[in-house]
């Protein structure tokens, strides 16, 4: 009887093989998920600088090790030039914010990596990024990654004002200043119906956290 029970509980070759395949698939899926999350976390700490032709030529003569201290020197200059602005809560510089690594891209751009995502998000604020661009080598522009969120059923009475009220939307919803890069209608207003009272819009955000907050919760726009 004992032998019969052991035989009955012992998996067949096909079952064992299927179990191994399932385990390999689950392990592979888990690794893909981990790699994706790691890559996403890394990208959130990165800043990409674009530049004009003259600045690209200047950059090509430098190594990443030579660019790194110049980038951190730019942060120090930024702190001095914008001392008054940086005292505001929304613009306050994170403690010990600095660049940790530099990579020169094939197109001549520069990829700068900061220590934390919070530091990178601080630098991507419109006013802060413009200040940093003036403190770095040559003519550069920060190309921050953007995140788009569809906002449904806005009143069409905002037709000509939507792009002008982004600062008010940020203030009304206690968002970081400059977190909304742009606001546009999803469909051209010229194609709206004659009696249409609601329409969808797209907000382009510079922060993944701000975009996720809007999706998870809600946003108040002109009382709607």
N, C-alpha and C positions, 0 to 999 in steps of 0.2 A: 504493500500500500504506500509506504514511504517513497519507494522508488517511482511508483506511478505518479505521485504528486509532484516529485521533482521533475519528471519528464514533462508533465503537463505545464509546469511553470516555466520551463526552459524555452526561451524564444527561438523561433525557427531562424534559419540563415537569412531568409527574405526579410523577416521582421528586424533582425539585427542590422542588416544592410540599410533598410529604410530608416531605422533610428539614427544610424551614423550620418546618412544624408541630411536628415532633418537637423541634426546638431550642427553639421557643417554650414547649412543654409542660415540657421539662426545666428551662428557665430559670424558669418560673413555680413549679414544684415546689421548686426550690432556694431561691427567694425566700421561699416559704411556710415552708420549714424554717428559714431564717435568722431570719425574723421571729418564729417560735415560740420558737426558742432564745433570742433577744434578750429577748423578753417574759418568758420563764421566768427568765432571769438577773436581770432587773430586779425581778421579783416577789420573788425570794429576798433582795433587799436592803431590802424594804419592811416596815414595821410598821403595822398598823391599830389605832387606838385607838377604842373605843366609850365612850360616856359617858352619864350620866343627863341628864334634861331641863334641870336647872339649869345644868349644865356646858355643854350644847349652846348655851344662850342666851348664855352668857359667850363661847363660841368664835365665835359668829356676829358678835360685835362686833369681832373681831380679823381681821387680814389674815394670809396665810401668812408674810409677812416679819416680822410681829410675833410669830407663834407660834414660828418657828424658834429665836430666841435663848432663849426660855423652855424649849423642849424640850432644848436643849443645857445650859441651867442645871440642868435636872432630872437630866441625866447627871452633872454635877459634884456635885450633892447626893447622888446615889446612891453615888458613889465615896467620899464622906466618911462617909455613914451605914453603909455596908457594907464599910469598909476591911479589917476582919479577915477577913470571908468572901471578899472578892475576892482575897486572897492565896493561896487554894487554887488548885491547877492547873486544875481543872475550871471555876472561876468567874473566872479571871484576865481582867481587862479588856484587850481588844486595844489596842495602842498608838494614840493619837490617835483613838479611837472618837468619832464625832460624827454628827449629822444633817446632811445636805446639802440636803434639800429638803422642803417641806411642801405638802400639798394638802388642802383642806377638801372632804369628800365631800358629796353631796346629802343624805344622811341625817343630816348633822351630825357624822359621825365625822371622824377625822383620819388621813391617810395620811402617815407619816414615812418618808423614804428615807435610808438610811445609805450610807457610802462603799463598803463591801464586804459581801459575803454573810456573811463570817466575823463581822463586827460585829453584824449582824442576828441571826445564830444565837446569839451570846453573849447578847444582850438577851432572846431568846425563852426562855431557860432559866427554869423555873418560879420559882425563888427570886429571880433577878435581875429578872424582869418584875414580880413583886409589889413589889419594892423601888422600881422606877422608877415604878410607878403611884402610890405614896405621895409621890413627889417632883414630880409634874406638876400641871397645873391641875385643880382640882376633883376629881370622882370619875370616873376613867377605868379602862378595862380593856383590856389588850392582847389583840387577837384574832389570835393567830398561826395561820398556815396549818398544817394537820396532814396527815400521810401515814399511810395504813393499810397494814399488812402482815399477811397471813394466815399463821399458823404452824400447820403441819399435825401431826396425830398426837401431841398432848400426852396424857399419862396422865390419865384421868378422876379419879384420886385427888386432883387439884388443884382439884376442883370448887368448893369453898368458899374456896380460898386464892389463886386466881389473881390477883385484884385487889389482894391484900395483899402480894404478893412482887415487885412491879415494881422496888423499890429493890434487892432481892437479885439480880434478873435483870441489872440494869445493872452491878452490882459484879462479878458472876460473868463477864460478857462484856466487861468493861473499857469500858463505854459511859459517855458523859457523864451526870452525875447529873441526873435530871429529864427525860431525853430520851424516856422512855416516859410519855406522858400518861395512858393508860389501857390496861387489858388485859381483854378480855371474850370469852366463848365465842361462837363464830359461831352456834351453835344453842343455844336455851334448854336448860339441863341437865334440866329437867323432861320434855323430849321425847326424852331419850336412851333407848336400848334397855336392857333389864334387865341384859344381860351385856356391855354396851359398855365397852371398856377404853381406847379412844382417841377423841379429839375434836379439832376444829380451833378455834383461837382467833384473835382479831384484836388486834394491838398497834397503838395509835394513837401515832405518833411526832411530835415537833415539829421534826425535822431531816430534810431530804431526803437528806443524805449518810448519816445513820445508817440510814434506811429502805433505801436502796440497798445498803448494806453487808450488812444482814441478808438481802436478796434474793440478792445475789451469793455470799455465803459461807454462814454458818450461825449458829445461836444455841443456846446451852446453857441449858436450863431444868430445874432440879432433877435434873440428871444425865442428862436426855434430850436 
